Amino acid sequence: MSALSLTSETPIVVVGLGYVGLPLAVALAKKFNVVGFDISEQRIAELKDGFDRTEEIERERLEASSLAVTSSVEEIRDAGVYIVTVPTPVDENNKPDLFPVRASCETLGPIIGKNSIIVFESTVYPGVTEELCGPILEEKSGLVCGEDFYLGYSPERINPGDKVHTVDKITKVISGQTPEVVDILEELYCAVTSGGVFKASSIRVAEAAKVIENAQRDINIGFVNEITMIFQKLGISVYDVLEAAGTKWNFLNFTPGLVGGHCIGVDPYYLAERAKQINHDPRIILSGRAINDGMADFVAERIGAQLSGAGKILVLGLTFKENCPDLRNTKAVDLIQGLKVRGFTVDVHDAAADPAEAKEFFNIDLKGDLSDLPDHSYVAVVGCVSHDEYKDIQMSELERLLEPGGLIADIKAMWRDKEKPQYIRKWQL
Ligand SMILES: NC(=O)c1ccc[n+]([C@@H]2O[C@H](COP(=O)([O-])OP(=O)(O)OC[C@H]3O[C@@H](n4cnc5c(N)ncnc54)[C@H](O)[C@@H]3O)[C@@H](O)[C@H]2O)c1
């Protein structure tokens, strides 16, 4: 790559082809010369075969796309733009695990060209792109950051399973080391999204904007989860309260729930870590996290309190959110564990998850068809994740699965308006 410019011939490489990287790479490939790179050979083999296990891109679209995919570093040498979309999880102590970001920089350093632009989309705290990634890329390339190659940051806002706010429609926040880099990123992202771009005033501002978007959601859900706990003890349904309060023009619309997944339950820890590094105690951020992390056990305790002694419970839903196969950091597992420690045996069904992943990640054997489960064998059926299949379930089917007097526990209020069968009890948050 010899000059800082963008044409339809400019080689663009997307690094990390997961929930974020693959849809972006497919969208970019409509307009540019794009190669997708992933260290997972299995992922590359599946994609070459037209199969996307994240269910973001259907087989026909994948097969029709001009996107090339590879796990060979040699095939991504000297590109004009590299867009890094690798994971940013936390470790077992909820500390940011920046290993994949570091590793991607170590991979890219030796192969970037003069005038390459390296844009990070992974969610990080302010400073990571310029203070961590830039120096690694410099060291591994022998080039000077800001003179020979350039940094950019553009956070990703898509939502797993969300088919409305897709990569081709949302507004992209962009930032770059120089105005020329920002211009190139504007051209690049405007070619794929009808939502346009917002030019953040610096890379650190763009990093900060992303991490607070998710921390804000976490804190708001934390508030609703806390009032849920209070109202449960007062014998009031929080959904009744939210419905009433929601008639005020400026009341914020959040509902209680188990906050899992790769983003909302993780990103606040990134911001908290940065705060601690500069001797600020992030009290609200960590309070929200603590409440949300304790929600699964609270729900297990409430369900247990309504059932006398042991018995078998059927949990409907294991993924971290509805209509999406993503099992990462799902808090349904904490709920299942909370029921088990209270003496119950737990069967699990999920309408969207891959049974092999459920086994591999959590040693859970998902049940097959609901209609094959025996009659009247559960003391409770817990509606844990509101997959469409569960929303549409007939109450008579739940009655068939439950012992007489059994409990329908509706965590997501998905059966709120359905009349319960006569000899079945119903409980919701
Ligand atoms: N999932 C979302 O909806 C979402 C939304 C907004 C932002 N984000 C952020 O985007 C980033 C990516 O998230 P994701 O959900 O797509 O993750 P993911 O786990 O689905 O995908 C990441 C991919 O990167 C690959 N990878 C890991 N290390 C690599 C390396 N060193 N080089 C090349 N490939 C590597 C993995 O094999 C995997 O295929 C994270 O920072 C996340 O917080 C995710």
The ligand as an ORCA input file, in Angstrom:
! r2SCAN-3c Opt
* xyz 0 1
  N     -21.231     -9.705     19.757
  C     -21.700     -8.488     19.601
  O     -22.851     -8.331     19.266
  C     -20.851     -7.268     19.807
  C     -21.453     -6.018     19.682
  C     -20.671     -4.880     19.805
  C     -19.312     -5.017     20.086
  N     -18.759     -6.257     20.239
  C     -17.332     -6.338     20.486
  O     -16.726     -6.794     19.296
  C     -15.590     -7.623     19.593
  C     -15.759     -8.987     18.934
  O     -16.897     -9.625     19.489
  P     -17.584    -10.878     18.809
  O     -18.872    -11.083     19.523
  O     -17.590    -10.737     17.336
  O     -16.552    -12.030     19.212
  P     -16.535    -13.536     18.675
  O     -15.970    -14.357     19.762
  O     -17.864    -13.886     18.090
  O     -15.526    -13.486     17.454
  C     -14.207    -13.193     17.566
  C     -13.445    -13.953     16.489
  O     -12.084    -13.543     16.588
  C     -11.266    -14.676     16.403
  N      -9.967    -14.376     17.004
  C      -9.603    -14.416     18.300
  N      -8.334    -14.004     18.445
  C      -7.878    -13.708     17.196
  C      -6.655    -13.245     16.695
  N      -5.623    -13.005     17.493
  N      -6.528    -13.072     15.359
  C      -7.572    -13.331     14.531
  N      -8.764    -13.774     14.960
  C      -8.920    -13.947     16.274
  C     -12.010    -15.806     17.050
  O     -11.598    -17.061     16.544
  C     -13.469    -15.453     16.688
  O     -13.884    -16.086     15.493
  C     -15.522     -7.669     21.118
  O     -14.681     -6.666     21.566
  C     -16.947     -7.347     21.541
  O     -17.002     -6.780     22.826
  C     -19.500     -7.379     20.104
*
